[in-house]
């Protein structure tokens, strides 16, 4: 497996870097992981092989870039470098038991009947791991937005003025490109903070779609050349430099009720998701939430997600817009 970053310099533009300990080795010719993936498809090579044979041997200090103390700054490790609107950001929920339990508690019925969320999770347990090449149970699916909502390590995740809340969702996201023949290709996996409005969602489960329309973050690294077996990590919230909440979490196929291939099938079975040249970022579900423990995030809090095998932690501060919402008027033509 190989870990890559995308970074940008004010004078030198975008570059891809190979993570090598405390150094980032710059890749020649390809200014983005997207372009690297397209070239690998055309040359019938793996991304890993192409990146390793295209490195320049020029190194950048990773510590300073990661801390924000460099002329180089980190970008999301995968995006559409030319048209943000052609990067579709989506996700699937109820792939981990904790997620289903959290939803059950949110929307529990007085007669103790299972909620629709718990029913869907159980459908995943029963049919989300089909034999290779066969179709299993359909998962929950949601839309978050296009590439304009994507944020990098150290960038702010925003709670808009019309929102009720903002909360971290620590998970893994898959990065995909649709090749010139309309075949989806998996580029790799990344740490992700899916970030959503749990207070609004709790009012009614039909508000879930609205609650997902928020900024999100991935990175700082993308792992290429590997699968998604089992992995352990930690997620924590810092306030004024001190941890106020911290929990371990587990993810990967050994901790999910669906296989990755089943989740991928149910996303890409739609022809509109197989448009040649599009990029996709698909969140694969969360295992633990500070919201479940009644933590209310405040302006300036920092969310940190660490996951074994995925490189350095992803850190993002939260910014809450406290201005008064303004009516959005549509003008007739």
C-alpha positions as CSV (number, residue, x, y, z in Angstrom):
1,X,0.0,0.0,0.0
2,X,1.0,3.6,-0.7
3,X,-0.1,6.8,1.0
4,X,-0.5,9.9,-1.1
5,X,-1.3,13.6,-0.4
6,X,-2.3,16.5,-2.5
7,X,-0.6,19.8,-1.8
8,X,-0.4,23.3,-3.2
9,X,2.2,26.0,-3.3
10,X,1.3,29.6,-4.1
11,X,3.9,29.8,-6.8
12,X,4.4,26.2,-7.9
13,X,0.7,25.1,-8.0
14,X,-0.7,21.7,-7.2
15,X,1.4,18.6,-6.7
16,X,1.0,15.0,-5.5
17,X,3.3,13.8,-2.7
18,X,4.2,10.3,-1.6
19,X,4.3,9.9,2.1
20,X,7.7,8.7,3.2
21,X,8.0,9.1,7.0
22,X,8.5,12.8,7.8
23,X,8.9,13.7,4.1
24,X,6.6,14.1,1.2
25,X,8.3,13.0,-2.1
26,X,6.9,15.0,-5.0
27,X,5.5,13.2,-8.0
28,X,6.4,14.6,-11.4
29,X,4.0,15.3,-14.3
30,X,0.8,14.6,-12.5
31,X,-0.7,17.5,-10.5
32,X,-3.5,15.6,-8.9
33,X,-4.5,12.1,-7.8
34,X,-7.3,12.3,-10.3
35,X,-4.9,12.8,-13.2
36,X,-2.6,10.2,-11.8
37,X,-5.6,7.7,-11.8
38,X,-6.6,8.6,-15.4
39,X,-3.0,8.1,-16.5
40,X,-2.8,4.7,-14.7
41,X,-6.0,3.6,-16.5
42,X,-4.6,4.6,-19.9
43,X,-1.2,3.0,-19.3
44,X,-2.9,-0.1,-17.7
45,X,-0.8,0.3,-14.5
46,X,-1.7,0.5,-10.9
47,X,-1.7,4.0,-9.3
48,X,0.9,2.7,-6.9
49,X,3.3,1.7,-9.6
50,X,2.9,4.8,-11.6
51,X,3.4,7.1,-8.6
52,X,6.5,5.3,-7.5
53,X,8.1,5.4,-10.9
54,X,7.1,9.1,-11.4
55,X,8.6,10.5,-8.2
56,X,11.1,13.3,-8.5
57,X,13.1,12.6,-5.4
58,X,12.4,16.2,-4.3
59,X,11.2,16.2,-0.7
60,X,9.0,18.5,1.3
61,X,9.0,18.5,5.1
62,X,5.7,16.8,6.1
63,X,5.7,18.0,9.7
64,X,5.7,21.7,8.7
65,X,3.0,21.1,6.0
66,X,0.8,19.2,8.4
67,X,1.1,21.9,11.0
68,X,0.4,24.6,8.6
69,X,3.8,26.2,8.9
70,X,4.9,25.8,5.3
71,X,4.5,27.6,2.0
72,X,2.9,24.3,0.9
73,X,-0.6,23.6,2.2
74,X,-2.5,20.3,2.2
75,X,-5.5,19.9,-0.1
76,X,-8.1,17.1,0.2
77,X,-6.2,14.0,-0.9
78,X,-8.8,13.4,-3.7
79,X,-11.0,15.7,-5.7
80,X,-11.9,16.7,-9.3
81,X,-9.1,19.2,-10.0
82,X,-10.9,20.9,-12.9
83,X,-14.6,20.9,-12.1
84,X,-15.7,20.7,-8.5
85,X,-19.3,20.1,-9.6
86,X,-18.2,16.8,-11.2
87,X,-17.2,15.4,-7.8
88,X,-20.2,13.7,-6.3
89,X,-20.1,13.4,-2.5
90,X,-22.4,10.7,-1.0
91,X,-22.5,8.1,1.7
92,X,-24.2,5.2,3.3
93,X,-25.4,4.8,6.8
94,X,-26.4,2.0,9.2
95,X,-23.4,-0.1,8.2
96,X,-22.1,-0.3,11.9
97,X,-24.2,-1.4,14.8
98,X,-23.4,1.8,16.8
99,X,-24.9,3.9,14.1
100,X,-28.1,1.8,14.1
101,X,-28.3,1.9,17.9
102,X,-27.9,5.7,17.9
103,X,-30.7,6.1,15.3
104,X,-32.9,3.7,17.3
105,X,-32.4,5.8,20.4
106,X,-33.2,9.0,18.4
107,X,-36.4,7.8,16.9
108,X,-37.5,5.0,19.3
109,X,-41.3,4.4,19.4
110,X,-43.3,4.3,22.5
111,X,-44.3,0.7,22.0
112,X,-40.6,-0.4,21.7
113,X,-41.2,-1.4,18.1
114,X,-38.0,-1.4,16.0
115,X,-37.5,1.8,14.0
116,X,-37.0,1.8,10.3
117,X,-33.3,2.5,10.9
118,X,-32.8,-0.6,13.0
119,X,-34.8,-2.7,10.5
120,X,-32.5,-1.5,7.7
121,X,-29.4,-2.3,9.8
122,X,-30.8,-5.8,10.3
123,X,-31.4,-6.2,6.6
124,X,-27.7,-5.5,6.2
125,X,-26.7,-8.0,8.9
126,X,-28.9,-10.6,7.1
127,X,-28.0,-9.8,3.5
128,X,-25.2,-7.2,3.3
129,X,-22.4,-9.7,2.8
130,X,-23.4,-11.7,-0.3
131,X,-21.1,-14.1,-2.2
132,X,-18.6,-12.5,-4.5
133,X,-20.3,-11.4,-7.8
134,X,-23.8,-11.5,-6.3
135,X,-26.1,-8.7,-5.2
136,X,-26.9,-8.2,-1.5
137,X,-29.3,-6.1,0.5
138,X,-29.5,-2.4,-0.4
139,X,-28.1,0.0,2.2
140,X,-29.2,3.4,3.2
141,X,-27.9,6.0,0.8
142,X,-27.6,9.8,1.1
143,X,-26.3,12.8,-0.9
144,X,-24.1,15.4,0.7
145,X,-23.2,17.7,-2.2
146,X,-20.5,18.3,-4.8
147,X,-16.8,19.0,-4.5
148,X,-17.4,22.6,-3.3
149,X,-18.3,21.3,0.2
150,X,-15.0,19.4,0.5
151,X,-12.4,20.5,3.1
152,X,-8.9,19.5,3.8
153,X,-7.0,18.7,7.0
154,X,-6.9,21.8,9.3
155,X,-9.7,23.6,7.3
156,X,-12.9,24.6,9.0
157,X,-16.1,22.7,9.0
158,X,-19.1,25.0,9.1
159,X,-22.4,25.1,10.9
160,X,-24.6,27.4,8.8
161,X,-26.9,29.9,10.5
162,X,-30.0,27.9,9.6
163,X,-28.6,24.7,11.3
164,X,-29.5,23.3,14.7
165,X,-26.1,21.7,15.4
166,X,-22.9,20.3,13.9
167,X,-21.2,17.1,14.9
168,X,-18.4,14.9,13.8
169,X,-18.9,11.5,12.1
170,X,-15.6,9.6,12.0
171,X,-15.5,7.1,9.1
172,X,-13.7,5.9,6.0
173,X,-14.5,7.3,2.6
174,X,-13.8,5.7,-0.7
175,X,-12.4,7.6,-3.7
176,X,-13.5,6.6,-7.2
177,X,-13.2,7.7,-10.8
178,X,-15.4,6.7,-13.7
179,X,-13.1,5.7,-16.6
180,X,-13.7,6.6,-20.3
181,X,-15.7,3.5,-20.8
182,X,-18.1,4.3,-17.9
183,X,-16.5,1.7,-15.6
184,X,-16.1,2.9,-11.9
185,X,-12.6,2.5,-10.6
186,X,-11.6,2.6,-6.9
187,X,-8.7,4.9,-6.3
188,X,-8.3,4.3,-2.6
189,X,-9.6,4.9,0.9
190,X,-9.2,7.9,3.3
191,X,-10.1,9.0,6.8
192,X,-13.3,11.1,6.6
193,X,-15.3,13.4,8.8
194,X,-18.7,13.2,7.3
195,X,-20.1,15.9,9.6
196,X,-23.8,16.5,9.9
197,X,-26.6,18.1,12.0
198,X,-27.8,15.4,14.4
199,X,-30.1,17.7,16.4
200,X,-32.1,18.5,13.2
201,X,-32.2,14.8,12.2
202,X,-33.5,13.8,15.6
203,X,-36.6,15.9,15.1
204,X,-37.8,13.5,12.5
205,X,-35.9,10.8,10.5
206,X,-37.2,12.4,7.3
207,X,-35.0,15.3,8.0
208,X,-31.9,13.1,7.6
209,X,-31.5,14.2,3.9
210,X,-31.4,17.9,5.0
211,X,-29.0,17.1,7.9
212,X,-26.4,15.8,5.5
213,X,-26.1,18.9,3.4
214,X,-23.0,20.2,5.2
215,X,-19.3,20.6,4.6
216,X,-17.1,17.6,5.2
217,X,-13.5,16.7,5.2
218,X,-11.2,13.9,4.1
219,X,-7.5,13.1,4.5
220,X,-4.9,14.2,5.0
221,X,-3.8,11.0,3.1
222,X,-5.3,8.6,0.7
223,X,-4.3,4.9,0.8
224,X,-4.0,3.3,-2.6
225,X,-3.3,-0.4,-3.4
226,X,-5.1,-1.9,-0.4
227,X,-8.5,-3.1,0.7
228,X,-10.6,-2.2,3.7
229,X,-10.4,-5.1,6.2
230,X,-10.5,-4.1,9.9
231,X,-9.1,-1.1,11.5
232,X,-9.1,0.6,14.9
233,X,-9.0,4.3,15.7
234,X,-9.9,7.1,18.0
235,X,-12.0,10.2,17.6
236,X,-11.8,13.1,20.0
237,X,-13.0,16.6,20.6
238,X,-10.6,19.3,21.8
239,X,-11.7,22.6,23.4
240,X,-9.1,25.3,24.2
241,X,-6.4,22.7,23.6
242,X,-7.8,20.1,26.0
243,X,-9.6,16.9,25.2
244,X,-13.2,17.0,26.4
245,X,-14.4,13.7,24.8
246,X,-12.5,10.8,23.3
247,X,-13.7,7.4,22.1
248,X,-12.2,4.4,20.3
249,X,-13.9,3.2,17.1
250,X,-13.7,0.3,14.7
251,X,-14.4,0.2,11.0
252,X,-13.5,-1.9,8.0
253,X,-15.3,-4.9,6.6
254,X,-14.8,-7.1,9.7
255,X,-16.8,-4.4,11.7
256,X,-19.5,-3.7,9.1
257,X,-22.7,-5.5,8.1
258,X,-22.1,-4.8,4.4
259,X,-19.1,-5.7,2.3
260,X,-17.5,-2.8,0.5
261,X,-18.3,-4.3,-2.9
262,X,-22.0,-4.5,-2.0
263,X,-22.0,-0.8,-1.0
264,X,-20.2,0.0,-4.2
265,X,-22.6,-1.9,-6.3
266,X,-25.6,-0.2,-4.9
267,X,-24.0,3.2,-5.5
268,X,-22.8,2.6,-9.0
269,X,-25.8,0.6,-10.2
270,X,-27.4,3.9,-11.1
271,X,-26.3,4.9,-14.7
272,X,-26.1,8.6,-13.6
273,X,-23.3,7.6,-11.2
274,X,-21.3,6.1,-14.1
275,X,-20.7,9.2,-16.2
276,X,-17.2,9.0,-17.7
277,X,-14.8,11.5,-16.1
278,X,-16.7,12.0,-12.9
279,X,-15.1,11.7,-9.5
280,X,-16.9,10.2,-6.5
281,X,-16.3,10.3,-2.7
282,X,-18.5,7.9,-0.8
283,X,-18.6,7.7,3.0
284,X,-18.9,4.2,4.3
285,X,-20.5,4.7,7.7
286,X,-19.7,5.7,11.3
287,X,-19.3,3.7,14.5
288,X,-19.3,6.3,17.3
289,X,-20.7,9.8,17.8
290,X,-20.0,12.5,20.5
291,X,-23.7,13.4,20.0
292,X,-24.7,10.1,21.5
293,X,-22.9,11.1,24.7
294,X,-24.7,14.5,24.7
295,X,-21.6,16.5,23.7
296,X,-22.6,19.8,22.2
297,X,-19.8,21.2,20.0
298,X,-18.9,24.8,20.3
299,X,-17.3,27.4,18.0
300,X,-13.6,26.7,17.8
301,X,-13.7,23.1,19.0
302,X,-11.3,20.8,17.1
303,X,-12.4,17.4,15.9
304,X,-9.6,14.8,15.4
305,X,-9.9,11.4,13.8
306,X,-7.1,8.9,13.9
307,X,-7.2,5.5,12.2
308,X,-4.5,2.8,12.1
309,X,-3.0,2.3,8.7
310,X,-4.3,5.6,7.3
311,X,-1.5,7.9,8.2
312,X,-1.7,11.1,10.2
313,X,-4.9,12.2,12.0
314,X,-7.4,14.4,10.3
315,X,-8.1,17.6,12.3
316,X,-10.7,20.2,11.6
317,X,-12.0,23.1,13.7
318,X,-15.7,23.9,13.8
319,X,-17.0,27.3,12.9
320,X,-20.6,28.3,13.9
321,X,-22.3,31.0,11.9
322,X,-24.4,32.9,14.5
323,X,-25.8,35.5,12.2
324,X,-29.5,35.7,11.6
325,X,-30.8,33.6,8.7
326,X,-31.9,35.6,5.7
327,X,-34.8,34.8,3.5
328,X,-33.7,33.5,0.1
329,X,-36.0,34.9,-2.6
330,X,-36.3,33.3,-6.0
331,X,-36.7,36.0,-8.7
332,X,-39.2,35.2,-11.5
333,X,-37.9,35.7,-15.1
